[in-house]
């Protein structure tokens, strides 16, 4: 069974968001002040994005970082279920109603 790599799921979420806006890698890389090659590697899950870089990419995409992490969380849950790894069901903490 292939291990789930968060960097791959993060890259997918960033790429999906960029493409949904009809934007190119070049456009986003210029806005985020990151090289086109590095952004491409982040989107393909080949490089880990630092929190600072992720913040810059999210700003360039005009999307809250929380939205990207929400998408990653959803993708992770789907992957875990597909792999029969939904291990945390009984261990998930209850989110207070106020949140």
Backbone as CSV, one residue per row, in Angstrom:
resi,resn,N_x,N_y,N_z,CA_x,CA_y,CA_z,C_x,C_y,C_z
1,UNK,0.850,-1.174,0.000,0.000,0.000,0.000,0.899,1.241,0.000
2,UNK,0.634,2.152,-0.909,1.423,3.376,-1.032,1.118,4.318,0.139
3,UNK,2.165,4.848,0.772,1.910,5.789,1.876,1.268,7.073,1.359
4,UNK,0.398,7.638,2.161,-0.236,8.902,1.798,0.727,10.035,2.108
5,UNK,1.035,10.826,1.105,1.935,11.952,1.291,1.132,13.243,1.271
6,UNK,1.154,13.946,2.372,0.398,15.192,2.481,0.871,16.191,1.430
7,UNK,2.176,16.193,1.122,2.672,17.151,0.127,2.026,16.922,-1.236
8,UNK,1.700,15.656,-1.568,1.027,15.379,-2.836,-0.407,15.901,-2.812
9,UNK,-1.094,15.691,-1.702,-2.473,16.169,-1.579,-2.517,17.689,-1.565
10,UNK,-1.543,18.304,-0.910,-1.450,19.759,-0.875,-1.213,20.300,-2.279
11,UNK,-0.302,19.673,-3.004,-0.025,20.087,-4.380,-1.248,19.977,-5.271
12,UNK,-1.986,18.873,-5.123,-3.219,18.693,-5.897,-4.217,19.802,-5.595
13,UNK,-4.382,20.115,-4.326,-5.343,21.155,-3.932,-4.940,22.510,-4.506
14,UNK,-3.653,22.827,-4.452,-3.181,24.100,-5.010,-3.390,24.138,-6.524
15,UNK,-3.033,23.051,-7.210,-3.188,22.992,-8.662,-4.659,23.116,-9.061
16,UNK,-5.527,22.386,-8.368,-6.957,22.452,-8.680,-7.480,23.875,-8.522
17,UNK,-7.051,24.540,-7.458,-7.524,25.904,-7.230,-6.996,26.841,-8.313
18,UNK,-5.718,26.705,-8.660,-5.126,27.547,-9.711,-5.851,27.336,-11.033
19,UNK,-6.070,26.081,-11.386,-6.714,25.775,-12.662,-8.169,26.231,-12.680
20,UNK,-8.843,26.167,-11.539,-10.241,26.617,-11.489,-10.344,28.118,-11.758
21,UNK,-9.239,28.830,-11.512,-9.188,30.267,-11.790,-8.715,30.548,-13.214
22,UNK,-8.338,29.499,-13.939,-7.838,29.670,-15.295,-6.473,30.343,-15.344
23,UNK,-5.691,30.168,-14.293,-4.388,30.835,-14.209,-3.263,29.867,-14.548
24,UNK,-2.180,30.422,-15.035,-1.019,29.622,-15.398,-0.043,29.538,-14.231
25,UNK,0.834,28.539,-14.313,1.908,28.431,-13.326,2.740,29.706,-13.318
26,UNK,3.029,30.231,-14.501,3.853,31.437,-14.611,3.205,32.607,-13.874
27,UNK,1.919,32.798,-14.097,1.198,33.904,-13.454,1.267,33.788,-11.927
28,UNK,0.966,32.609,-11.418,0.956,32.416,-9.963,2.370,32.494,-9.399
29,UNK,3.342,31.954,-10.117,4.721,32.000,-9.617,5.212,33.441,-9.519
30,UNK,4.844,34.272,-10.487,5.227,35.687,-10.426,4.552,36.382,-9.247
31,UNK,3.263,36.125,-9.063,2.525,36.749,-7.958,3.043,36.287,-6.599
32,UNK,3.411,35.009,-6.504,3.876,34.446,-5.229,5.372,34.670,-5.010
33,UNK,6.046,35.181,-6.034,7.504,35.406,-5.969,8.261,34.114,-5.667
34,UNK,7.914,33.094,-6.443,8.588,31.798,-6.350,8.889,31.355,-7.778
35,UNK,9.961,30.620,-7.961,10.295,30.198,-9.323,9.206,29.279,-9.868
36,UNK,9.011,29.367,-11.172,8.011,28.545,-11.835,8.314,27.065,-11.602
37,UNK,9.577,26.684,-11.711,9.961,25.288,-11.516,9.651,24.779,-10.118
38,UNK,9.915,25.615,-9.121,9.660,25.201,-7.739,8.160,25.069,-7.494
39,UNK,7.380,26.027,-7.997,5.923,25.943,-7.842,5.394,24.685,-8.516
40,UNK,5.920,24.373,-9.683,5.515,23.158,-10.385,5.823,21.922,-9.544
41,UNK,6.991,21.891,-8.916,7.354,20.754,-8.066,6.445,20.659,-6.840
42,UNK,6.073,21.798,-6.281,5.141,21.800,-5.142,3.799,21.231,-5.592
43,UNK,3.303,21.687,-6.736,2.010,21.204,-7.234,2.032,19.707,-7.535
44,UNK,3.170,19.192,-7.952,3.284,17.762,-8.264,3.637,16.926,-7.043
45,UNK,3.750,17.575,-5.881,4.041,16.853,-4.650,5.479,16.396,-4.534
46,UNK,6.366,17.005,-5.312,7.777,16.615,-5.275,8.584,17.435,-4.279
47,UNK,8.057,18.580,-3.879,8.728,19.437,-2.897,7.753,19.789,-1.790
48,UNK,8.287,19.897,-0.584,7.500,20.361,0.560,7.481,21.885,0.532
49,UNK,6.334,22.470,0.704,6.231,23.930,0.777,6.345,24.363,2.235
50,UNK,7.227,25.311,2.501,7.304,25.868,3.856,6.014,26.628,4.130
51,UNK,5.763,26.920,5.387,4.554,27.682,5.719,4.594,29.063,5.070
52,UNK,5.784,29.658,4.977,5.911,30.977,4.346,5.597,30.900,2.857
53,UNK,6.112,29.866,2.188,5.851,29.705,0.761,4.376,29.409,0.526
54,UNK,3.809,28.551,1.342,2.389,28.226,1.207,1.542,29.480,1.376
55,UNK,1.898,30.319,2.333,1.183,31.578,2.539,1.265,32.443,1.282
56,UNK,2.451,32.541,0.681,2.631,33.350,-0.530,1.813,32.806,-1.692
57,UNK,1.796,31.488,-1.840,1.024,30.878,-2.927,-0.464,31.124,-2.711
58,UNK,-0.928,30.949,-1.483,-2.347,31.188,-1.184,-2.721,32.647,-1.426
59,UNK,-1.844,33.564,-1.049,-2.110,34.983,-1.320,-2.189,35.226,-2.818
60,UNK,-1.274,34.622,-3.581,-1.276,34.790,-5.034,-2.558,34.233,-5.643
61,UNK,-3.065,33.151,-5.063,-4.310,32.543,-5.542,-5.551,33.217,-4.954
62,UNK,-5.336,34.120,-4.002,-6.438,34.797,-3.309,-7.399,33.774,-2.682
63,UNK,-6.791,32.847,-1.955,-7.564,31.815,-1.262,-7.009,31.695,0.159
64,UNK,-7.873,31.618,1.156,-7.381,31.437,2.524,-6.653,30.094,2.662
65,UNK,-5.584,30.094,3.430,-4.847,28.858,3.658,-5.771,27.799,4.259
66,UNK,-6.722,28.230,5.068,-7.656,27.276,5.683,-8.465,26.527,4.627
67,UNK,-8.774,27.173,3.517,-9.507,26.513,2.428,-8.647,25.416,1.800
68,UNK,-7.377,25.700,1.598,-6.479,24.690,1.034,-6.359,23.511,2.002
69,UNK,-6.190,23.802,3.296,-6.085,22.719,4.277,-7.394,21.937,4.390
70,UNK,-8.528,22.604,4.210,-9.821,21.896,4.217,-9.859,20.894,3.067
71,UNK,-9.422,21.345,1.891,-9.408,20.443,0.733,-8.460,19.270,0.955
72,UNK,-7.292,19.564,1.522,-6.325,18.500,1.812,-6.932,17.509,2.801
73,UNK,-7.606,18.005,3.830,-8.231,17.142,4.826,-9.277,16.229,4.183
74,UNK,-10.087,16.792,3.289,-11.099,15.990,2.598,-10.445,14.917,1.737
75,UNK,-9.398,15.296,1.003,-8.697,14.343,0.146,-8.052,13.238,0.982
76,UNK,-7.505,13.607,2.127,-6.872,12.637,3.009,-7.898,11.643,3.543
77,UNK,-9.048,12.136,3.944,-10.099,11.253,4.447,-10.547,10.277,3.363
78,UNK,-10.760,10.771,2.143,-11.168,9.900,1.035,-10.102,8.834,0.784
79,UNK,-8.840,9.251,0.751,-7.748,8.303,0.509,-7.669,7.258,1.615
80,UNK,-7.851,7.675,2.860,-7.810,6.729,3.981,-8.941,5.716,3.879
81,UNK,-10.119,6.183,3.534,-11.265,5.279,3.404,-11.036,4.309,2.254
82,UNK,-10.543,4.830,1.119,-10.276,3.972,-0.035,-9.223,2.921,0.285
83,UNK,-8.271,3.263,1.133,-7.215,2.324,1.523,-7.600,1.488,2.739
84,UNK,-8.830,1.641,3.211,-9.264,0.903,4.386,-8.561,1.352,5.648
85,UNK,-8.173,2.628,5.674,-7.394,3.144,6.796,-8.149,4.167,7.626
86,UNK,-9.453,4.124,7.650,-10.194,5.106,8.441,-10.033,4.751,9.914
87,UNK,-8.817,4.937,10.396,-8.445,4.502,11.738,-8.911,5.439,12.833
88,UNK,-9.143,6.678,12.479,-9.370,7.673,13.509,-10.809,7.936,13.861
89,UNK,-11.741,7.173,13.352,-13.145,7.475,13.590,-13.455,7.613,15.069
90,UNK,-13.049,6.643,15.861,-13.355,6.717,17.285,-12.415,7.651,18.020
91,UNK,-11.320,8.071,17.374,-10.343,8.928,18.035,-10.474,10.397,17.650
92,UNK,-11.318,10.689,16.685,-11.474,12.083,16.281,-12.056,12.868,17.430
93,UNK,-11.458,14.012,17.680,-11.972,14.826,18.772,-13.254,15.510,18.321
94,UNK,-14.103,15.741,19.255,-15.350,16.426,18.976,-15.083,17.918,18.867
95,UNK,-15.563,18.521,17.798,-15.393,19.957,17.613,-16.504,20.658,18.374
96,UNK,-16.157,21.598,19.235,-17.192,22.315,19.989,-18.182,22.998,19.051
97,UNK,-19.434,23.028,19.442,-20.485,23.616,18.615,-20.218,25.077,18.296
98,UNK,-19.491,25.770,19.153,-19.222,27.196,18.932,-18.326,27.423,17.732
99,UNK,-17.565,26.410,17.307,-16.684,26.562,16.157,-17.467,26.286,14.927
